[in-house]
Amino acid sequence: MWFLAIGLACLTATSVPLAAAEIKNIRTWPAPDHTRVVFDIDRPVEYALFVLRDPDRVVVDLRETKLLKRVPRVRPGDRLLVRIRAAQRTRAEKRARGGTRSDLRVVLDSKQRVRPKSFLLKPNSKYGHRLVVDVYPVDGGAGEKPARKRVAADDPKDRRKVVVAVDAGHGGEDPGAVTRSGIREKDVVLAIARALKRRIDRTPGMRAVLVRDGDYYVGLRRRTEIARRQGADLFVSIHADSFRDPRVSGSSVYVLSRRGASSEAARWLAQQENAADFVGGVSIDDKDGLLASVLVDLQQTATLSASAEAGGQVLKSLRRVARSRKRRIEQAGFLVLKSPDIPSILIETGFLTNPADAKRLSNPKHQEKVAQAILNGIVGYFERNPLAGTTFAAARRHTIARGETLSEIAVKYRVSVERLRAANRISGSVIRVGDVLRIPGRSDG
């Protein structure tokens, strides 16, 4: 190891070919649970990363590297970092010709004890070489347990709200699709997500949580973890597509494919941290392999069915504000859809590679229309599938129209004729036009 650090708390290093390097820029992306610091470099670097105390700080030593620009200020609202400092350090080195080498030390001053993670990224279509340092609080709440869904009593004041996790795709270092005019997917979908949250929060009996509420990146599995921790009843991921053919346009809705579901079930069964606190509070760590597999399969079957129905309602609603690329929901193995206990859908609101779609999606008025259409679909789903203890379960009423029969109404709301009779104290099959029937929830007796 080529650096000796006193007061070392955490030490990592990576070995790459030794070469002079230049840092073209340093960018920060503060998120609610961590801050990402990105070094844009012209080639891979050899570096050391460690933590020091009193005061708390993260030190990044980059061998044979120089900084081309001034160190940026920490962004307003950053919960972890106070400032970033940098200085060149001359190091004598014995060589055939002798001489000195110049290293760079970058210090991330923090507001509290932190733990860093780092990695090098190879160039892609958007960026060159990068060194990424993610800084997390030491007490980051890794052990938080998922929120329990409270089944309320009949008293209206005790009814819980339906929780919808709204996930704006991409963010921070990952802009998603980008048009030639500079329209970025991460900005478009965040605007739609925020508009959707406002509408959900104004809807009686509903509450929304934003998985990403700023320009920062959230890991794909972390997105579903946030939804689970918030006790989400539905997960909605919003994106804007791209394609090599600019003529392709229209919205689409995806749910998880069966193949993706089976692979995720295997992962859940294999990982002890999942078994410790499984869906609905049913632990599988004390079950034998066959029973645990059956429990996971049953949960996933119900979740996939609910996802398909929610996706169908949203797709039907989206058709009213823009053309749909497909008439039916599609299936894919998107990682953010793989939660086995939360119905999940992914919405491609249009194609940014299509000029007409891009123009619409960047228009705030159209964004509001898309948000309203998504809300209408979500509400339609929960009206058809009310959760016990929620306003949707308590509020289901049906006004009898001319020509309707009790059995037709029962089929429409997916309840048995017997339960429909019992909920409305009907002894026979005679019903009258204009009467209002109470539609029992799935948990009603």
Secondary structure by P-SEA (a helix, b strand, c coil): cccccccccbbbbbbccbbbbbbcbbbbbbcccbbbbbbbccccccccccccccccbbbbbbccccccccccccccccccccbbbbbbbbbbbbccccbbbbbbbbbbbbcccbbbbbbccccccccccbbbbbbbbccccccccccccccccccccccccbbbbbbbccccccccccccccccaaaaaaaaaaaaaaaaaacccbbbbbcccccccccaaaaaaaaaaacccbbbbbbbbbcccccbbbbbcccccaaaaaaaaaaaaaccccccccccccccccccaaaaaaaaaaaaaaaaaaaaaaaaaaaaaaaacccccccbbbbcccccccccccbbbbbcccccccaaaaaaaacaaaaaaaaaaaaaaaaaaaaacccccccccccccccccccccaaaaaaaacccaaaaaaaaccccccccccbbbbbbccccc
